[in-house]
Amino acid sequence: MIGAGIVALALQASGYLAETFRSGFEGLPSGQREAAAAVGMSRWRVLYRIELPQVALVATPLVINQLAVIVKSSTLVSVIAIPDLMYQGLKIVNQWYEPIEVLTAIALAYFLLIFSISRVANAVYVNFQVKFGLAGYG
């Protein structure tokens, strides 16, 4: 059953990620490719040195957002009998009859997880901006 949950989340996320990267590549000005071809750069060199850094800069916030969505969507896999944090918390609530404490702890755990993901995302994004000299971009 775990495989079914992983496959379902992966399929759902792959569509969004594919669209994110497709739009990132389509958003690049064609003049950059033409200029690189004019100076004799190969297609792979253009991809690696010119296109990927720009697409990575644009796509990083969207990819990290999709990671957060996957974490949040993991609660839905409990429908197909894969125990997750929320499922385990509800079992504890049913056993001890203390929903406020348990659900608050679960909410705090999800908050800390998503907050840490977003902080890492911000650090990666700033690192990309500094590394590629685009500190004022975006």
TORMAR-720342 format. One record per residue: x, y, z of N, C-alpha, C in turn; residue in three letters; residue number from 1. Coordinates in steps of 0.1 Angstrom, whole numbers, plus 5000, padded with zeros to 4 digits. Example, Ala and Ser with C-alpha at 12.3 -4.5 7.8 and 13.67 -1.06 7.14 Angstrom:
! TORMAR-720342
rec nX->5132 nY->4943 nZ->5078 caX->5123 caY->4955 caZ->5078 cX->5132 cY->4967 cZ->5078 marza->ALA torpa->1;
rec nX->5128 nY->4978 nZ->5071 caX->5137 caY->4989 caZ->5071 cX->5129 cY->5000 cZ->5079 marza->SER torpa->2;
//
This chain:
! TORMAR-720342
rec nX->5008 nY->4988 nZ->5000 caX->5000 caY->5000 caZ->5000 cX->5008 cY->5013 cZ->5000 marza->MET torpa->1;
rec nX->5020 nY->5012 nZ->5006 caX->5029 caY->5024 caZ->5006 cX->5033 cY->5028 cZ->4992 marza->ILE torpa->2;
rec nX->5035 nY->5018 nZ->4984 caX->5039 caY->5020 caZ->4970 cX->5028 cY->5028 cZ->4963 marza->GLY torpa->3;
rec nX->5015 nY->5024 nZ->4965 caX->5004 caY->5031 caZ->4959 cX->5004 cY->5046 cZ->4963 marza->ALA torpa->4;
rec nX->5006 nY->5049 nZ->4975 caX->5006 caY->5063 caZ->4980 cX->5017 cY->5071 cZ->4974 marza->GLY torpa->5;
rec nX->5029 nY->5065 nZ->4974 caX->5041 caY->5071 caZ->4968 cX->5039 cY->5074 cZ->4953 marza->ILE torpa->6;
rec nX->5033 nY->5064 nZ->4946 caX->5031 caY->5066 caZ->4932 cX->5020 cY->5077 cZ->4930 marza->VAL torpa->7;
rec nX->5010 nY->5077 nZ->4938 caX->5000 caY->5087 caZ->4936 cX->5005 cY->5101 cZ->4938 marza->ALA torpa->8;
rec nX->5013 nY->5103 nZ->4949 caX->5018 caY->5116 caZ->4952 cX->5029 cY->5120 cZ->4941 marza->LEU torpa->9;
rec nX->5036 nY->5110 nZ->4936 caX->5047 caY->5113 caZ->4926 cX->5040 cY->5117 cZ->4913 marza->ALA torpa->10;
rec nX->5029 nY->5110 nZ->4909 caX->5023 caY->5114 caZ->4897 cX->5016 cY->5128 cZ->4898 marza->LEU torpa->11;
rec nX->5010 nY->5131 nZ->4909 caX->5004 caY->5144 caZ->4911 cX->5014 cY->5155 cZ->4910 marza->GLN torpa->12;
rec nX->5026 nY->5153 nZ->4917 caX->5036 caY->5163 caZ->4918 cX->5043 cY->5164 cZ->4904 marza->ALA torpa->13;
rec nX->5045 nY->5153 nZ->4897 caX->5053 caY->5154 caZ->4885 cX->5046 cY->5162 cZ->4874 marza->SER torpa->14;
rec nX->5033 nY->5162 nZ->4874 caX->5026 caY->5171 caZ->4864 cX->5029 cY->5186 cZ->4867 marza->GLY torpa->15;
rec nX->5028 nY->5190 nZ->4880 caX->5030 caY->5203 caZ->4883 cX->5045 cY->5207 cZ->4881 marza->TYR torpa->16;
rec nX->5054 nY->5198 nZ->4885 caX->5068 caY->5201 caZ->4883 cX->5072 cY->5202 cZ->4868 marza->LEU torpa->17;
rec nX->5066 nY->5194 nZ->4860 caX->5069 caY->5194 caZ->4845 cX->5064 cY->5207 cZ->4840 marza->ALA torpa->18;
rec nX->5053 nY->5212 nZ->4844 caX->5048 caY->5225 caZ->4839 cX->5056 cY->5236 cZ->4844 marza->GLU torpa->19;
rec nX->5061 nY->5235 nZ->4856 caX->5070 caY->5246 caZ->4862 cX->5082 cY->5247 cZ->4853 marza->THR torpa->20;
rec nX->5089 nY->5236 nZ->4850 caX->5101 caY->5237 caZ->4843 cX->5099 cY->5241 cZ->4828 marza->PHE torpa->21;
rec nX->5088 nY->5235 nZ->4822 caX->5084 caY->5239 caZ->4809 cX->5082 cY->5254 cZ->4807 marza->ARG torpa->22;
rec nX->5074 nY->5260 nZ->4817 caX->5072 caY->5274 caZ->4816 cX->5085 cY->5282 cZ->4818 marza->SER torpa->23;
rec nX->5094 nY->5277 nZ->4827 caX->5107 caY->5283 caZ->4829 cX->5115 cY->5284 cZ->4816 marza->GLY torpa->24;
rec nX->5115 nY->5273 nZ->4809 caX->5123 caY->5273 caZ->4796 cX->5116 cY->5281 cZ->4786 marza->PHE torpa->25;
rec nX->5103 nY->5281 nZ->4785 caX->5096 caY->5289 caZ->4775 cX->5097 cY->5304 cZ->4778 marza->GLU torpa->26;
rec nX->5099 nY->5307 nZ->4791 caX->5100 caY->5322 caZ->4795 cX->5113 cY->5328 cZ->4791 marza->GLY torpa->27;
rec nX->5123 nY->5320 nZ->4788 caX->5136 caY->5325 caZ->4784 cX->5136 cY->5332 cZ->4771 marza->LEU torpa->28;
rec nX->5142 nY->5344 nZ->4769 caX->5142 caY->5350 caZ->4756 cX->5150 cY->5342 cZ->4746 marza->PRO torpa->29;
rec nX->5145 nY->5341 nZ->4734 caX->5151 caY->5333 caZ->4724 cX->5164 cY->5340 cZ->4719 marza->SER torpa->30;
rec nX->5166 nY->5352 nZ->4721 caX->5178 caY->5359 caZ->4717 cX->5190 cY->5354 cZ->4724 marza->GLY torpa->31;
rec nX->5188 nY->5349 nZ->4736 caX->5200 caY->5343 caZ->4744 cX->5205 cY->5330 cZ->4737 marza->GLN torpa->32;
rec nX->5196 nY->5322 nZ->4732 caX->5200 caY->5310 caZ->4725 cX->5207 cY->5314 cZ->4712 marza->ARG torpa->33;
rec nX->5201 nY->5324 nZ->4705 caX->5207 caY->5328 caZ->4692 cX->5220 cY->5334 cZ->4694 marza->GLU torpa->34;
rec nX->5222 nY->5342 nZ->4704 caX->5235 caY->5348 caZ->4707 cX->5246 cY->5337 cZ->4710 marza->ALA torpa->35;
rec nX->5241 nY->5327 nZ->4718 caX->5251 caY->5316 caZ->4722 cX->5254 cY->5308 cZ->4709 marza->ALA torpa->36;
rec nX->5245 nY->5306 nZ->4700 caX->5248 caY->5298 caZ->4688 cX->5257 cY->5307 cZ->4679 marza->ALA torpa->37;
rec nX->5256 nY->5320 nZ->4679 caX->5264 caY->5329 caZ->4671 cX->5279 cY->5328 cZ->4676 marza->ALA torpa->38;
rec nX->5281 nY->5326 nZ->4688 caX->5295 caY->5326 caZ->4693 cX->5300 cY->5311 cZ->4693 marza->VAL torpa->39;
rec nX->5292 nY->5302 nZ->4688 caX->5297 caY->5288 caZ->4686 cX->5295 cY->5279 cZ->4698 marza->GLY torpa->40;
rec nX->5286 nY->5282 nZ->4707 caX->5284 caY->5273 caZ->4719 cX->5275 cY->5261 cZ->4714 marza->MET torpa->41;
rec nX->5279 nY->5249 nZ->4720 caX->5270 caY->5238 caZ->4716 cX->5257 cY->5239 cZ->4724 marza->SER torpa->42;
rec nX->5248 nY->5231 nZ->4720 caX->5234 caY->5231 caZ->4726 cX->5235 cY->5227 cZ->4741 marza->ARG torpa->43;
rec nX->5244 nY->5217 nZ->4744 caX->5245 caY->5213 caZ->4758 cX->5252 cY->5224 cZ->4767 marza->TRP torpa->44;
rec nX->5261 nY->5231 nZ->4761 caX->5268 caY->5242 caZ->4768 cX->5258 cY->5253 cZ->4771 marza->ARG torpa->45;
rec nX->5250 nY->5256 nZ->4761 caX->5239 caY->5267 caZ->4762 cX->5230 cY->5263 cZ->4773 marza->VAL torpa->46;
rec nX->5226 nY->5250 nZ->4773 caX->5217 caY->5245 caZ->4783 cX->5223 cY->5246 cZ->4797 marza->LEU torpa->47;
rec nX->5235 nY->5242 nZ->4799 caX->5242 caY->5241 caZ->4812 cX->5246 cY->5255 cZ->4817 marza->TYR torpa->48;
rec nX->5251 nY->5263 nZ->4808 caX->5257 caY->5276 caZ->4812 cX->5248 cY->5288 cZ->4812 marza->ARG torpa->49;
rec nX->5237 nY->5287 nZ->4804 caX->5229 caY->5299 caZ->4802 cX->5214 cY->5296 cZ->4807 marza->ILE torpa->50;
rec nX->5209 nY->5285 nZ->4802 caX->5194 caY->5283 caZ->4804 cX->5191 cY->5278 cZ->4818 marza->GLU torpa->51;
rec nX->5199 nY->5267 nZ->4822 caX->5196 caY->5261 caZ->4835 cX->5197 cY->5270 cZ->4847 marza->LEU torpa->52;
rec nX->5207 nY->5279 nZ->4848 caX->5208 caY->5288 caZ->4859 cX->5196 cY->5297 cZ->4860 marza->PRO torpa->53;
rec nX->5191 nY->5302 nZ->4849 caX->5180 caY->5311 caZ->4849 cX->5167 cY->5304 cZ->4852 marza->GLN torpa->54;
rec nX->5165 nY->5292 nZ->4847 caX->5153 caY->5284 caZ->4850 cX->5153 cY->5280 cZ->4864 marza->VAL torpa->55;
rec nX->5165 nY->5276 nZ->4870 caX->5166 caY->5272 caZ->4884 cX->5162 cY->5284 cZ->4893 marza->ALA torpa->56;
rec nX->5166 nY->5296 nZ->4889 caX->5163 caY->5308 caZ->4897 cX->5148 cY->5310 cZ->4897 marza->LEU torpa->57;
rec nX->5142 nY->5308 nZ->4886 caX->5127 caY->5311 caZ->4885 cX->5119 cY->5299 cZ->4891 marza->VAL torpa->58;
rec nX->5124 nY->5287 nZ->4889 caX->5117 caY->5275 caZ->4894 cX->5119 cY->5272 cZ->4908 marza->ALA torpa->59;
rec nX->5129 nY->5276 nZ->4915 caX->5132 caY->5272 caZ->4929 cX->5120 cY->5275 cZ->4938 marza->THR torpa->60;
rec nX->5114 nY->5287 nZ->4938 caX->5103 caY->5289 caZ->4948 cX->5091 cY->5280 cZ->4945 marza->PRO torpa->61;
rec nX->5089 nY->5277 nZ->4932 caX->5078 caY->5269 caZ->4928 cX->5080 cY->5254 cZ->4932 marza->LEU torpa->62;
rec nX->5093 nY->5250 nZ->4930 caX->5096 caY->5236 caZ->4934 cX->5095 cY->5234 cZ->4949 marza->VAL torpa->63;
rec nX->5100 nY->5243 nZ->4956 caX->5099 caY->5242 caZ->4971 cX->5084 cY->5243 cZ->4975 marza->ILE torpa->64;
rec nX->5076 nY->5251 nZ->4969 caX->5062 caY->5251 caZ->4972 cX->5055 cY->5238 cZ->4969 marza->ASN torpa->65;
rec nX->5059 nY->5231 nZ->4958 caX->5054 caY->5218 caZ->4955 cX->5058 cY->5208 cZ->4965 marza->GLN torpa->66;
rec nX->5070 nY->5209 nZ->4970 caX->5075 caY->5200 caZ->4981 cX->5066 cY->5202 cZ->4993 marza->LEU torpa->67;
rec nX->5063 nY->5215 nZ->4997 caX->5054 caY->5217 caZ->5008 cX->5040 cY->5211 cZ->5005 marza->ALA torpa->68;
rec nX->5035 nY->5212 nZ->4993 caX->5022 caY->5206 caZ->4989 cX->5022 cY->5191 cZ->4991 marza->VAL torpa->69;
rec nX->5033 nY->5185 nZ->4987 caX->5035 caY->5170 caZ->4989 cX->5034 cY->5167 cZ->5003 marza->ILE torpa->70;
rec nX->5041 nY->5174 nZ->5012 caX->5041 caY->5171 caZ->5026 cX->5026 cY->5173 cZ->5032 marza->VAL torpa->71;
rec nX->5020 nY->5183 nZ->5027 caX->5006 caY->5185 caZ->5032 cX->4997 cY->5174 cZ->5026 marza->LYS torpa->72;
rec nX->4999 nY->5170 nZ->5014 caX->4990 caY->5160 caZ->5008 cX->4993 cY->5146 cZ->5013 marza->SER torpa->73;
rec nX->5004 nY->5144 nZ->5020 caX->5007 caY->5131 caZ->5026 cX->4996 cY->5127 cZ->5036 marza->SER torpa->74;
rec nX->4989 nY->5136 nZ->5041 caX->4978 caY->5133 caZ->5050 cX->4967 cY->5126 cZ->5043 marza->THR torpa->75;
rec nX->4965 nY->5128 nZ->5030 caX->4955 caY->5121 caZ->5022 cX->4958 cY->5107 cZ->5019 marza->LEU torpa->76;
rec nX->4970 nY->5103 nZ->5021 caX->4973 caY->5089 caZ->5018 cX->4968 cY->5080 cZ->5029 marza->VAL torpa->77;
rec nX->4964 nY->5085 nZ->5040 caX->4958 caY->5077 caZ->5051 cX->4945 cY->5071 cZ->5046 marza->SER torpa->78;
rec nX->4939 nY->5077 nZ->5036 caX->4927 caY->5071 caZ->5030 cX->4929 cY->5057 cZ->5025 marza->VAL torpa->79;
rec nX->4941 nY->5054 nZ->5020 caX->4944 caY->5041 caZ->5015 cX->4952 cY->5033 cZ->5025 marza->ILE torpa->80;
rec nX->4950 nY->5036 nZ->5037 caX->4955 caY->5028 caZ->5049 cX->4970 cY->5029 cZ->5051 marza->ALA torpa->81;
rec nX->4976 nY->5040 nZ->5048 caX->4990 caY->5043 caZ->5051 cX->4990 cY->5052 cZ->5063 marza->ILE torpa->82;
rec nX->4994 nY->5047 nZ->5075 caX->4994 caY->5056 caZ->5086 cX->5003 cY->5068 cZ->5085 marza->PRO torpa->83;
rec nX->4998 nY->5080 nZ->5087 caX->5007 caY->5091 caZ->5087 cX->5005 cY->5098 cZ->5100 marza->ASP torpa->84;
rec nX->5011 nY->5110 nZ->5101 caX->5010 caY->5118 caZ->5114 cX->4996 cY->5120 cZ->5119 marza->LEU torpa->85;
rec nX->4988 nY->5125 nZ->5110 caX->4974 caY->5128 caZ->5114 cX->4966 cY->5115 cZ->5118 marza->MET torpa->86;
rec nX->4968 nY->5105 nZ->5110 caX->4962 caY->5092 caZ->5114 cX->4966 cY->5087 cZ->5127 marza->TYR torpa->87;
rec nX->4979 nY->5088 nZ->5130 caX->4984 caY->5083 caZ->5143 cX->4978 cY->5092 cZ->5154 marza->GLN torpa->88;
rec nX->4978 nY->5105 nZ->5152 caX->4972 caY->5115 caZ->5161 cX->4958 cY->5112 cZ->5165 marza->GLY torpa->89;
rec nX->4950 nY->5109 nZ->5155 caX->4936 caY->5106 caZ->5157 cX->4934 cY->5093 cZ->5165 marza->LEU torpa->90;
rec nX->4943 nY->5083 nZ->5162 caX->4943 caY->5071 caZ->5171 cX->4945 cY->5075 cZ->5185 marza->LYS torpa->91;
rec nX->4955 nY->5084 nZ->5188 caX->4958 caY->5088 caZ->5202 cX->4946 cY->5095 cZ->5208 marza->ILE torpa->92;
rec nX->4939 nY->5104 nZ->5200 caX->4927 caY->5111 caZ->5204 cX->4917 cY->5101 cZ->5208 marza->VAL torpa->93;
rec nX->4914 nY->5091 nZ->5200 caX->4904 caY->5081 caZ->5203 cX->4907 cY->5073 cZ->5215 marza->ASN torpa->94;
rec nX->4920 nY->5071 nZ->5218 caX->4924 caY->5063 caZ->5230 cX->4924 cY->5072 cZ->5243 marza->GLN torpa->95;
rec nX->4929 nY->5084 nZ->5242 caX->4930 caY->5092 caZ->5255 cX->4920 cY->5103 cZ->5256 marza->TRP torpa->96;
rec nX->4912 nY->5106 nZ->5246 caX->4901 caY->5116 caZ->5246 cX->4907 cY->5130 cZ->5250 marza->TYR torpa->97;
rec nX->4918 nY->5133 nZ->5244 caX->4924 caY->5147 caZ->5246 cX->4927 cY->5153 cZ->5233 marza->GLU torpa->98;
rec nX->4917 nY->5157 nZ->5225 caX->4919 caY->5161 caZ->5212 cX->4927 cY->5175 cZ->5211 marza->PRO torpa->99;
rec nX->4925 nY->5184 nZ->5220 caX->4931 caY->5197 caZ->5218 cX->4946 cY->5196 cZ->5219 marza->ILE torpa->100;
rec nX->4951 nY->5188 nZ->5229 caX->4965 caY->5187 caZ->5230 cX->4972 cY->5179 cZ->5219 marza->GLU torpa->101;
rec nX->4966 nY->5169 nZ->5215 caX->4971 caY->5160 caZ->5204 cX->4971 cY->5168 cZ->5191 marza->VAL torpa->102;
rec nX->4959 nY->5174 nZ->5187 caX->4958 caY->5181 caZ->5175 cX->4967 cY->5193 cZ->5174 marza->LEU torpa->103;
rec nX->4969 nY->5200 nZ->5186 caX->4978 caY->5211 caZ->5186 cX->4992 cY->5207 cZ->5184 marza->THR torpa->104;
rec nX->4996 nY->5196 nZ->5189 caX->5009 caY->5190 caZ->5187 cX->5011 cY->5186 cZ->5172 marza->ALA torpa->105;
rec nX->5001 nY->5181 nZ->5166 caX->5002 caY->5177 caZ->5152 cX->5003 cY->5190 cZ->5143 marza->ILE torpa->106;
rec nX->4995 nY->5200 nZ->5146 caX->4995 caY->5212 caZ->5139 cX->5009 cY->5219 cZ->5141 marza->ALA torpa->107;
rec nX->5015 nY->5218 nZ->5152 caX->5028 caY->5224 caZ->5155 cX->5039 cY->5216 cZ->5147 marza->LEU torpa->108;
rec nX->5037 nY->5203 nZ->5146 caX->5047 caY->5195 caZ->5139 cX->5046 cY->5198 cZ->5124 marza->ALA torpa->109;
rec nX->5034 nY->5199 nZ->5118 caX->5033 caY->5203 caZ->5104 cX->5038 cY->5217 cZ->5102 marza->TYR torpa->110;
rec nX->5035 nY->5227 nZ->5111 caX->5040 caY->5240 caZ->5110 cX->5055 cY->5241 cZ->5110 marza->PHE torpa->111;
rec nX->5061 nY->5234 nZ->5119 caX->5076 caY->5234 caZ->5119 cX->5082 cY->5227 cZ->5107 marza->LEU torpa->112;
rec nX->5076 nY->5217 nZ->5102 caX->5081 caY->5210 caZ->5090 cX->5080 cY->5220 cZ->5078 marza->LEU torpa->113;
rec nX->5068 nY->5226 nZ->5076 caX->5066 caY->5235 caZ->5064 cX->5074 cY->5248 cZ->5066 marza->ILE torpa->114;
rec nX->5075 nY->5253 nZ->5078 caX->5083 caY->5265 caZ->5080 cX->5098 cY->5262 cZ->5077 marza->PHE torpa->115;
rec nX->5103 nY->5251 nZ->5082 caX->5117 caY->5248 caZ->5079 cX->5120 cY->5246 cZ->5064 marza->SER torpa->116;
rec nX->5110 nY->5240 nZ->5057 caX->5111 caY->5238 caZ->5042 cX->5112 cY->5252 cZ->5036 marza->ILE torpa->117;
rec nX->5103 nY->5261 nZ->5040 caX->5103 caY->5274 caZ->5034 cX->5115 cY->5282 cZ->5037 marza->SER torpa->118;
rec nX->5121 nY->5280 nZ->5049 caX->5133 caY->5287 caZ->5053 cX->5145 cY->5282 cZ->5044 marza->ARG torpa->119;
rec nX->5146 nY->5269 nZ->5042 caX->5156 caY->5264 caZ->5034 cX->5154 cY->5269 cZ->5019 marza->VAL torpa->120;
rec nX->5142 nY->5269 nZ->5015 caX->5139 caY->5274 caZ->5001 cX->5143 cY->5288 cZ->5000 marza->ALA torpa->121;
rec nX->5141 nY->5297 nZ->5010 caX->5145 caY->5311 caZ->5009 cX->5161 cY->5311 cZ->5008 marza->ASN torpa->122;
rec nX->5167 nY->5303 nZ->5016 caX->5182 caY->5303 caZ->5016 cX->5187 cY->5299 cZ->5003 marza->ALA torpa->123;
rec nX->5181 nY->5289 nZ->4997 caX->5186 caY->5284 caZ->4983 cX->5183 cY->5295 cZ->4973 marza->VAL torpa->124;
rec nX->5172 nY->5301 nZ->4974 caX->5168 caY->5312 caZ->4964 cX->5178 cY->5323 cZ->4965 marza->TYR torpa->125;
rec nX->5181 nY->5328 nZ->4977 caX->5191 caY->5339 caZ->4979 cX->5205 cY->5334 cZ->4974 marza->VAL torpa->126;
rec nX->5208 nY->5322 nZ->4977 caX->5221 caY->5316 caZ->4972 cX->5222 cY->5317 cZ->4957 marza->ASN torpa->127;
rec nX->5211 nY->5313 nZ->4950 caX->5211 caY->5314 caZ->4935 cX->5212 cY->5328 cZ->4931 marza->PHE torpa->128;
rec nX->5205 nY->5337 nZ->4937 caX->5206 caY->5351 caZ->4933 cX->5220 cY->5356 cZ->4935 marza->GLN torpa->129;
rec nX->5227 nY->5353 nZ->4945 caX->5241 caY->5358 caZ->4948 cX->5250 cY->5351 cZ->4938 marza->VAL torpa->130;
rec nX->5249 nY->5338 nZ->4936 caX->5258 caY->5330 caZ->4928 cX->5257 cY->5335 cZ->4913 marza->LYS torpa->131;
rec nX->5245 nY->5338 nZ->4909 caX->5244 caY->5342 caZ->4895 cX->5244 cY->5357 cZ->4893 marza->PHE torpa->132;
rec nX->5246 nY->5364 nZ->4903 caX->5247 caY->5379 caZ->4902 cX->5234 cY->5385 cZ->4899 marza->GLY torpa->133;
rec nX->5223 nY->5380 nZ->4904 caX->5210 caY->5385 caZ->4902 cX->5203 cY->5390 cZ->4914 marza->LEU torpa->134;
rec nX->5211 nY->5396 nZ->4923 caX->5206 caY->5400 caZ->4936 cX->5194 cY->5409 cZ->4936 marza->ALA torpa->135;
rec nX->5193 nY->5417 nZ->4926 caX->5181 caY->5426 caZ->4924 cX->5170 cY->5421 cZ->4916 marza->GLY torpa->136;
rec nX->5172 nY->5408 nZ->4911 caX->5162 caY->5402 caZ->4901 cX->5152 cY->5395 cZ->4909 marza->TYR torpa->137;
rec nX->5139 nY->5396 nZ->4905 caX->5128 caY->5388 caZ->4910 cX->5123 cY->5394 cZ->4922 marza->GLY torpa->138;
//
